[in-house]
Amino acid sequence: MLVVMSHDATQADTDRVVTAIQALGFQARPIPSEHRMAIGVVGNDRRVEADTVEGLPGVKEVIHVSAPYKLVSREWQAHDTVVTLPNGVSIGGREVVVMAGPCGVESEAQLMETAAAVAQAGARVLRGGAFKPRTSPYSFQGMGEEGLKLLAKARDAYGLAIITEAVDPESLDLVEEYADIIQLGARNMQNFALLKRAGRARKPVMLKRGPSATLKEWLLAAEYILAEGNAKVIMCERGVRSFEDYTRNMFDLNAIPVIKQLSHLPVVGDPSHGTGRRELVGPVSKGAIAAGADGIIVEVHRDPTQAKSDGMQSLYPSQFEALMGDLRSVANGVGRSL
């Protein structure tokens, strides 16, 4: 439920409504705007009767939010959320932001060479995993904090913001210290303890869609983060499982405009994990931007044949440079810039 106050409502009127909502056992979230105050009701999984508050002084109207997710919904917030990073990049505005880099941080030379290449081509955010949740316990698991230090060094050298994954509450503490965006991977989309910890973080969070998650489940996972107080959430479509085995996943292009319609949160596409095939990353990237994505995240490696993870879906630097030219044309074609 959303309680919209009159433009001339006083602070005492607002406080009175907050008290009434809390007396019902719910949380009250004041939402100030340029013209008037609104108060959101959260913590309820059932319809709240409007009679309790609609007759109070200063109340203009009461709007029932029909979706089970509230804080992330368009009903709750009509305008787009824009996440601004320390290097001045904004995700969710007119500019389409490209995030690029290796799947995993493997060495200083590998990371710095790749970072230099993607920065020169026009990427604004450097991706790279310091912690790698892998299907096999014998696969490369990442460099840990040493990898985070290398990412920070690359940021300082090339002016890129950095995004990297946290796999549990302990690693999130370290990622929050070093990174500009905390990534929560697909396998952790419904790791509720981790979602709550990310909701208490001071940094933006990018939430990847789970391999078999519905859009409703994905939005409710984001709701966990916002409910803990962190409103800087970026949604990432990275494909879901299907019966088709030619590609790694089925990249759900529909999800991008649907999430933009249902939610105010920015949406990023991940064509690397969405396809698992290097030759498909470019076409799907262009499709994602045409569908309304606020950014894409692409895997790039200086030598994909030697990559310790996801080499088959990683672009060579020269391929990434060529792709950036194509993406600029697509972005311009839909009234945006890259």
Sine and cosine of phi, psi and omega as CSV:
sin_phi,cos_phi,sin_psi,cos_psi,sin_omega,cos_omega
0.00,0.00,0.59,-0.81,0.01,-1.00
-0.81,-0.59,0.85,-0.53,0.01,-1.00
-0.98,-0.18,0.91,-0.42,-0.01,-1.00
-0.99,-0.11,0.83,-0.56,-0.02,-1.00
-1.00,0.02,0.42,-0.91,0.08,-1.00
-0.92,0.39,0.41,-0.91,-0.04,-1.00
-0.90,0.43,-0.39,0.92,0.00,-1.00
-0.97,-0.23,0.26,0.97,0.02,-1.00
-0.91,0.42,0.61,-0.79,-0.02,-1.00
-1.00,-0.01,0.18,-0.98,0.07,-1.00
-0.89,0.46,-0.58,0.81,0.04,-1.00
-0.90,0.44,-0.61,0.79,0.05,-1.00
-0.89,0.46,-0.70,0.71,0.01,-1.00
-0.89,0.46,-0.70,0.71,0.00,-1.00
-0.88,0.48,-0.59,0.81,-0.02,-1.00
-0.92,0.40,-0.65,0.76,0.03,-1.00
-0.92,0.39,-0.68,0.73,0.03,-1.00
-0.85,0.53,-0.70,0.71,0.00,-1.00
-0.89,0.46,-0.65,0.76,-0.01,-1.00
-0.91,0.42,-0.64,0.76,0.01,-1.00
-0.92,0.40,-0.69,0.73,0.00,-1.00
-0.91,0.42,-0.55,0.84,0.03,-1.00
-0.90,0.43,-0.40,0.92,0.04,-1.00
-0.99,0.13,-0.09,1.00,0.01,-1.00
1.00,-0.05,0.23,0.97,-0.02,-1.00
-0.94,-0.34,0.17,-0.99,0.09,-1.00
-1.00,-0.08,0.61,-0.79,0.05,-1.00
-0.93,-0.38,0.81,-0.59,-0.01,-1.00
-0.89,-0.45,0.99,-0.14,0.08,-1.00
-0.88,0.48,0.70,-0.72,-0.02,-1.00
-0.80,-0.60,1.00,0.01,-0.02,-1.00
-0.95,0.30,0.54,-0.84,0.11,-0.99
-0.68,-0.74,-0.01,-1.00,-0.08,-1.00
-0.91,0.42,-0.55,0.84,-0.13,-0.99
-0.96,-0.28,-0.51,0.86,-0.05,-1.00
-0.36,-0.93,0.22,-0.97,0.03,-1.00
-0.99,-0.12,0.61,-0.79,0.18,-0.98
-0.82,-0.58,0.43,-0.90,0.01,-1.00
-0.79,-0.61,0.87,-0.50,0.01,-1.00
-1.00,-0.03,0.57,-0.82,0.04,-1.00
-0.95,-0.31,0.86,-0.50,0.04,-1.00
-0.80,-0.61,0.23,-0.97,-0.03,-1.00
1.00,-0.04,0.11,0.99,0.01,-1.00
-0.91,-0.40,0.69,-0.72,0.10,-1.00
-0.93,-0.37,0.34,0.94,0.04,-1.00
-0.62,-0.78,0.27,-0.96,-0.01,-1.00
-0.92,0.39,0.72,-0.69,0.05,-1.00
-0.99,-0.11,0.79,-0.61,0.02,-1.00
-0.92,0.39,0.79,-0.62,-0.09,-1.00
-0.96,0.27,-0.31,0.95,-0.08,-1.00
-0.83,0.56,-0.52,0.86,-0.09,-1.00
-0.89,0.46,-0.57,0.82,-0.13,-0.99
-0.88,-0.48,-0.38,0.92,-0.15,-0.99
-0.92,0.38,-0.31,0.95,0.04,-1.00
-1.00,-0.04,-0.01,1.00,-0.02,-1.00
-0.96,0.26,0.50,-0.87,0.02,-1.00
-0.84,0.54,0.67,-0.74,0.07,-1.00
1.00,0.02,-0.14,0.99,-0.02,-1.00
-1.00,0.09,0.83,-0.56,0.01,-1.00
-1.00,0.03,-0.76,0.65,0.02,-1.00
-0.36,-0.93,0.31,-0.95,0.06,-1.00
-0.87,-0.50,0.81,-0.59,-0.03,-1.00
-0.92,-0.40,0.82,-0.57,0.04,-1.00
-1.00,0.09,0.82,-0.57,0.04,-1.00
-1.00,0.05,0.92,-0.40,-0.15,-0.99
-0.98,0.19,-0.46,0.89,-0.06,-1.00
-0.95,0.30,0.54,-0.84,0.06,-1.00
-0.93,0.38,-0.45,0.89,0.15,-0.99
-1.00,-0.01,0.72,-0.69,-0.12,-0.99
-0.91,-0.41,-0.85,0.52,-0.09,-1.00
-0.88,0.48,-0.48,0.88,-0.03,-1.00
-1.00,0.00,-0.09,1.00,-0.17,-0.99
-1.00,0.09,0.39,-0.92,0.09,-1.00
-0.92,0.38,-0.47,0.88,0.04,-1.00
-0.89,0.45,-0.59,0.81,-0.02,-1.00
-0.97,0.22,-0.70,0.72,-0.03,-1.00
-0.69,-0.73,0.90,-0.43,-0.07,-1.00
-0.98,0.22,-0.59,0.80,-0.07,-1.00
-0.99,0.11,0.44,-0.90,-0.03,-1.00
-0.93,0.37,0.65,-0.76,0.17,-0.98
-0.98,0.21,0.73,-0.68,0.05,-1.00
-0.88,-0.47,0.83,-0.56,-0.01,-1.00
-0.98,-0.18,0.89,-0.46,-0.03,-1.00
-0.97,-0.23,0.74,-0.68,-0.06,-1.00
-0.98,-0.19,0.29,-0.96,-0.05,-1.00
-0.85,0.52,-0.45,0.89,0.01,-1.00
-1.00,0.06,0.20,0.98,0.08,-1.00
1.00,-0.01,-0.06,1.00,0.01,-1.00
-0.97,0.24,0.69,-0.73,0.03,-1.00
-0.89,-0.46,0.76,-0.66,0.01,-1.00
-0.95,-0.32,0.87,-0.49,-0.04,-1.00
0.90,-0.44,-0.04,1.00,0.03,-1.00
-0.99,-0.15,-0.49,-0.87,-0.04,-1.00
-0.95,0.30,-0.51,0.86,-0.07,-1.00
-0.99,0.16,0.70,-0.71,0.13,-0.99
-1.00,0.03,0.83,-0.56,-0.10,-0.99
-0.98,-0.19,0.75,-0.66,0.03,-1.00
-0.97,-0.26,0.81,-0.59,0.08,-1.00
-0.95,-0.32,0.74,-0.67,-0.08,-1.00
-0.49,-0.87,0.42,-0.91,0.02,-1.00
0.44,-0.90,-0.04,-1.00,-0.07,-1.00
-0.96,0.28,0.40,-0.92,0.09,-1.00
-0.86,0.51,-0.73,0.68,0.00,-1.00
-0.78,-0.63,0.54,-0.84,0.13,-0.99
-0.98,0.21,0.89,-0.46,-0.10,-1.00
-0.95,-0.32,-0.53,0.85,0.00,-1.00
-0.26,-0.96,0.24,-0.97,0.03,-1.00
-0.91,0.41,-0.69,0.72,-0.03,-1.00
-0.89,0.45,-0.70,0.71,0.00,-1.00
-0.88,0.48,-0.71,0.71,-0.07,-1.00
-0.94,0.34,-0.71,0.70,-0.07,-1.00
-0.92,0.40,-0.62,0.78,0.02,-1.00
-0.91,0.42,-0.68,0.73,0.00,-1.00
-0.93,0.36,-0.66,0.75,0.01,-1.00
-0.87,0.49,-0.67,0.74,0.03,-1.00
-0.88,0.48,-0.65,0.76,-0.04,-1.00
-0.93,0.36,-0.71,0.71,-0.05,-1.00
-0.95,0.31,-0.55,0.84,0.04,-1.00
-0.91,0.41,-0.68,0.73,0.01,-1.00
-0.90,0.44,-0.54,0.84,-0.01,-1.00
-0.98,0.20,-0.27,0.96,0.07,-1.00
0.88,-0.48,0.06,1.00,0.09,-1.00
-0.91,0.41,0.52,-0.86,-0.02,-1.00
-0.92,-0.38,-0.24,0.97,-0.01,-1.00
-0.73,-0.68,0.70,-0.71,0.02,-1.00
-0.99,-0.15,0.82,-0.57,0.10,-1.00
-0.98,-0.19,0.44,-0.90,0.05,-1.00
0.11,-0.99,0.77,-0.63,-0.07,-1.00
-1.00,0.04,0.84,-0.54,0.14,-0.99
-1.00,-0.03,-0.48,0.88,0.10,-0.99
-0.88,-0.48,0.81,-0.59,-0.11,-0.99
-0.85,-0.53,0.97,-0.25,0.13,-0.99
-0.97,0.25,0.88,-0.47,-0.10,-0.99
-0.88,-0.48,0.46,-0.89,0.02,-1.00
-0.89,0.46,-0.65,0.76,0.03,-1.00
-0.99,-0.14,0.70,-0.71,0.04,-1.00
-0.93,0.36,-0.18,0.98,-0.03,-1.00
-0.99,-0.11,-0.07,1.00,0.02,-1.00
-0.98,0.18,0.28,-0.96,0.01,-1.00
-0.84,0.55,0.83,-0.56,-0.10,-1.00
-0.97,-0.22,0.03,1.00,0.02,-1.00
0.99,-0.15,0.22,-0.97,-0.07,-1.00
-1.00,-0.08,-0.04,1.00,0.03,-1.00
0.92,0.39,-0.63,-0.77,-0.07,-1.00
-0.88,0.48,-0.54,0.84,0.04,-1.00
-0.87,0.48,-0.61,0.79,0.07,-1.00
-0.91,0.41,-0.61,0.79,0.05,-1.00
-0.90,0.44,-0.63,0.78,0.02,-1.00
-0.91,0.42,-0.61,0.79,0.03,-1.00
-0.93,0.38,-0.63,0.78,0.07,-1.00
-0.87,0.49,-0.69,0.73,0.02,-1.00
-0.89,0.45,-0.60,0.80,0.04,-1.00
-0.91,0.42,-0.66,0.75,0.04,-1.00
-0.91,0.42,-0.62,0.78,0.05,-1.00
-0.86,0.51,-0.73,0.68,-0.01,-1.00
-0.90,0.43,-0.57,0.82,-0.07,-1.00
-0.97,0.24,-0.56,0.83,-0.18,-0.98
-0.84,-0.54,0.05,1.00,0.07,-1.00
0.95,0.31,0.32,0.95,0.00,-1.00
-1.00,-0.01,0.63,-0.78,0.25,-0.97
-0.95,0.30,0.35,-0.94,-0.01,-1.00
-0.83,-0.56,0.60,-0.80,0.07,-1.00
-0.79,-0.61,0.72,-0.69,0.02,-1.00
-0.46,-0.89,0.38,-0.92,-0.18,-0.98
-1.00,0.02,0.62,-0.79,0.21,-0.98
-0.96,-0.27,0.67,-0.74,-0.09,-1.00
-0.94,-0.34,-0.20,0.98,0.03,-1.00
-0.32,-0.95,0.18,-0.98,-0.03,-1.00
-0.84,0.54,-0.55,0.83,-0.02,-1.00
-0.93,0.37,-0.73,0.69,0.02,-1.00
-0.93,0.36,-0.47,0.88,0.03,-1.00
-0.90,0.44,-0.56,0.83,0.06,-1.00
-0.84,0.54,-0.69,0.73,0.00,-1.00
-0.95,0.31,-0.69,0.72,0.00,-1.00
-0.87,0.49,-0.65,0.76,0.02,-1.00
-0.88,0.47,-0.55,0.84,-0.01,-1.00
-0.94,0.35,-0.60,0.80,-0.13,-0.99
-0.98,-0.22,-0.60,0.80,-0.21,-0.98
-1.00,0.01,0.25,-0.97,0.11,-0.99
-0.99,-0.12,-0.47,0.88,0.09,-1.00
-0.73,-0.68,0.75,-0.67,0.06,-1.00
-1.00,-0.04,0.84,-0.54,0.03,-1.00
-0.99,-0.12,0.74,-0.67,0.16,-0.99
-0.95,-0.33,0.88,-0.48,-0.13,-0.99
-0.97,0.25,0.18,-0.98,-0.08,-1.00
-0.85,0.53,-0.63,0.78,-0.03,-1.00
-0.92,0.39,-0.34,0.94,-0.03,-1.00
-0.96,-0.27,0.21,0.98,-0.06,-1.00
-0.86,0.52,-0.53,0.85,0.02,-1.00
-0.91,-0.42,0.48,0.88,0.17,-0.99
-1.00,0.09,1.00,-0.01,-0.23,-0.97
-0.92,0.39,-0.53,0.84,0.07,-1.00
-0.90,0.43,-0.64,0.77,0.02,-1.00
-0.94,0.34,-0.63,0.78,0.05,-1.00
-0.87,0.49,-0.69,0.72,0.00,-1.00
-0.91,0.42,-0.65,0.76,0.04,-1.00
-0.90,0.44,-0.66,0.76,0.05,-1.00
-0.90,0.44,-0.52,0.85,0.04,-1.00
-0.93,0.38,-0.32,0.95,0.05,-1.00
-0.99,-0.13,0.02,1.00,-0.02,-1.00
-0.97,0.25,0.37,-0.93,0.02,-1.00
-1.00,-0.06,-0.05,1.00,-0.08,-1.00
-0.94,-0.34,0.41,-0.91,0.10,-0.99
-0.87,0.49,0.44,-0.90,-0.02,-1.00
-0.82,-0.57,0.75,-0.66,0.15,-0.99
-0.97,-0.24,0.86,-0.51,-0.08,-1.00
-0.96,-0.27,0.91,-0.41,0.02,-1.00
-0.99,0.13,0.57,-0.82,0.04,-1.00
-0.95,0.32,0.68,-0.73,0.02,-1.00
-0.91,0.41,0.38,-0.92,-0.09,-1.00
-0.86,0.51,-0.45,0.89,-0.01,-1.00
-0.78,-0.62,0.36,0.93,-0.12,-0.99
-0.99,0.15,0.66,-0.75,0.19,-0.98
-0.97,0.24,0.25,-0.97,0.03,-1.00
-0.89,0.45,-0.60,0.80,0.03,-1.00
-0.89,0.46,-0.69,0.72,0.02,-1.00
-0.90,0.43,-0.63,0.78,0.01,-1.00
-0.90,0.44,-0.71,0.70,0.02,-1.00
-0.91,0.41,-0.59,0.81,0.04,-1.00
-0.93,0.37,-0.53,0.85,0.10,-1.00
-0.90,0.44,-0.67,0.74,0.07,-1.00
-0.89,0.45,-0.58,0.82,0.01,-1.00
-0.86,0.51,-0.60,0.80,0.06,-1.00
-0.83,0.56,-0.68,0.73,-0.05,-1.00
-0.93,0.36,-0.73,0.68,0.00,-1.00
-0.91,0.41,-0.57,0.82,-0.02,-1.00
-0.90,0.44,-0.41,0.91,0.04,-1.00
-1.00,0.05,-0.06,1.00,0.11,-0.99
0.91,-0.42,-0.11,0.99,-0.02,-1.00
-0.99,-0.14,0.96,-0.29,-0.04,-1.00
-1.00,-0.01,-0.04,1.00,-0.08,-1.00
-1.00,-0.06,0.97,0.25,-0.06,-1.00
-0.89,-0.46,0.69,-0.72,0.04,-1.00
-0.88,-0.47,0.79,-0.61,0.03,-1.00
-1.00,0.05,0.59,-0.80,0.00,-1.00
-0.74,-0.67,0.91,-0.41,0.10,-1.00
-1.00,0.09,0.86,-0.51,-0.06,-1.00
-0.77,-0.64,0.32,0.95,0.05,-1.00
1.00,-0.05,0.48,-0.88,0.03,-1.00
-0.81,-0.58,0.26,-0.97,0.00,-1.00
-0.96,0.28,0.57,-0.82,0.07,-1.00
-0.57,-0.82,-0.06,-1.00,0.02,-1.00
-0.97,0.24,-0.27,0.96,-0.04,-1.00
-0.98,0.19,0.74,-0.67,-0.02,-1.00
-0.92,-0.39,0.12,0.99,0.03,-1.00
-0.94,0.33,-0.61,0.79,0.05,-1.00
-0.96,-0.28,0.31,-0.95,-0.02,-1.00
-0.90,0.44,-0.70,0.72,0.04,-1.00
-0.64,-0.77,0.08,-1.00,0.14,-0.99
-0.98,-0.21,0.96,-0.29,0.01,-1.00
-0.93,0.37,0.86,-0.52,-0.10,-1.00
-1.00,-0.03,1.00,0.02,0.00,-1.00
-0.89,0.46,-0.53,0.85,0.03,-1.00
-0.85,0.53,-0.55,0.84,-0.12,-0.99
-0.88,0.47,-0.52,0.85,-0.09,-1.00
-0.91,0.42,-0.84,0.55,0.03,-1.00
-0.92,0.39,-0.49,0.87,0.02,-1.00
-0.92,0.40,-0.73,0.69,0.02,-1.00
-0.89,0.45,-0.62,0.78,0.04,-1.00
-0.90,0.44,-0.50,0.87,0.03,-1.00
-0.98,0.20,-0.64,0.77,-0.07,-1.00
-0.99,0.11,-0.47,0.88,-0.14,-0.99
-0.75,-0.66,0.38,-0.92,0.05,-1.00
-1.00,-0.02,-0.04,1.00,-0.07,-1.00
-0.98,0.22,0.55,-0.84,0.06,-1.00
-0.93,0.36,0.43,-0.90,-0.05,-1.00
-0.80,-0.60,0.73,-0.69,0.04,-1.00
-0.88,-0.48,0.59,-0.80,0.07,-1.00
-0.98,-0.21,0.60,-0.80,0.04,-1.00
-0.88,-0.47,1.00,0.05,-0.04,-1.00
-0.96,0.29,-0.31,0.95,0.01,-1.00
-0.93,0.38,-0.81,0.59,0.05,-1.00
-0.96,0.26,-0.45,0.89,-0.01,-1.00
-0.91,0.40,-0.44,0.90,-0.03,-1.00
-0.88,-0.47,-0.63,0.78,-0.06,-1.00
0.96,0.28,0.16,0.99,-0.05,-1.00
-0.73,-0.68,0.82,-0.57,-0.09,-1.00
-0.82,0.57,-0.66,0.75,-0.09,-1.00
-0.95,0.31,-0.22,0.98,0.00,-1.00
-0.99,-0.17,-0.18,0.98,-0.05,-1.00
-0.88,0.48,-0.69,0.73,-0.02,-1.00
-0.89,0.45,-0.82,0.58,0.00,-1.00
-0.85,0.53,-0.65,0.76,-0.02,-1.00
-0.95,0.31,-0.56,0.83,0.09,-1.00
-0.86,0.51,-0.72,0.70,0.00,-1.00
-0.91,0.41,-0.62,0.78,0.05,-1.00
-0.90,0.44,-0.62,0.79,0.00,-1.00
-0.90,0.44,-0.69,0.72,0.00,-1.00
-0.92,0.39,-0.66,0.75,0.03,-1.00
-0.89,0.46,-0.52,0.86,-0.01,-1.00
-0.99,0.17,-0.14,0.99,0.07,-1.00
0.91,-0.41,0.16,0.99,0.00,-1.00
-0.88,0.48,0.60,-0.80,0.02,-1.00
-1.00,0.07,-0.10,0.99,0.03,-1.00
-0.02,-1.00,0.17,-0.99,0.14,-0.99
-0.73,-0.69,0.43,-0.90,0.06,-1.00
-0.82,-0.57,0.86,-0.51,-0.20,-0.98
-0.81,-0.59,0.64,-0.77,0.05,-1.00
-1.00,0.02,0.78,-0.62,0.01,-1.00
-0.74,-0.68,0.71,-0.71,-0.01,-1.00
-0.70,-0.72,0.59,-0.81,-0.02,-1.00
-0.90,0.44,-0.50,0.86,0.07,-1.00
-0.53,-0.85,1.00,0.05,-0.07,-1.00
-0.82,0.57,-0.44,0.90,0.00,-1.00
-0.92,0.38,-0.32,0.95,0.00,-1.00
-0.95,-0.30,0.10,1.00,-0.04,-1.00
-0.91,0.41,0.61,-0.79,0.01,-1.00
-0.99,0.15,-0.20,0.98,0.07,-1.00
-0.40,-0.92,0.62,-0.78,0.14,-0.99
0.84,0.54,0.59,0.81,0.00,-1.00
-0.90,0.44,-0.57,0.82,-0.08,-1.00
-0.93,0.37,-0.36,0.93,0.00,-1.00
-0.96,-0.28,0.05,1.00,-0.02,-1.00
-1.00,0.00,0.68,-0.73,0.04,-1.00
-0.99,0.13,0.51,-0.86,0.24,-0.97
-0.96,0.29,0.47,-0.88,0.02,-1.00
-0.80,0.60,-0.63,0.78,0.00,-1.00
-0.91,0.41,-0.58,0.82,0.06,-1.00
-0.93,0.37,-0.63,0.78,0.02,-1.00
-0.91,0.42,-0.66,0.75,0.02,-1.00
-0.87,0.49,-0.68,0.73,0.03,-1.00
-0.91,0.41,-0.63,0.77,0.01,-1.00
-0.88,0.47,-0.64,0.77,-0.03,-1.00
-0.86,0.51,-0.59,0.81,0.06,-1.00
-0.90,0.44,-0.66,0.75,0.04,-1.00
-0.91,0.42,-0.66,0.75,-0.04,-1.00
-0.92,0.40,-0.55,0.84,0.06,-1.00
-0.88,0.47,-0.66,0.75,0.01,-1.00
-0.90,0.43,-0.66,0.75,0.01,-1.00
-0.91,0.42,-0.72,0.70,0.00,-1.00
-0.86,0.50,-0.70,0.71,0.04,-1.00
-0.89,0.46,-0.58,0.81,-0.02,-1.00
-0.92,0.39,-0.41,0.91,0.04,-1.00
-0.96,-0.27,0.32,0.95,0.09,-1.00
0.98,0.20,0.42,0.91,0.01,-1.00
-0.79,-0.62,0.05,-1.00,0.05,-1.00
-0.82,-0.58,0.28,-0.96,-0.02,-1.00
-0.96,-0.29,0.00,0.00,0.00,0.00
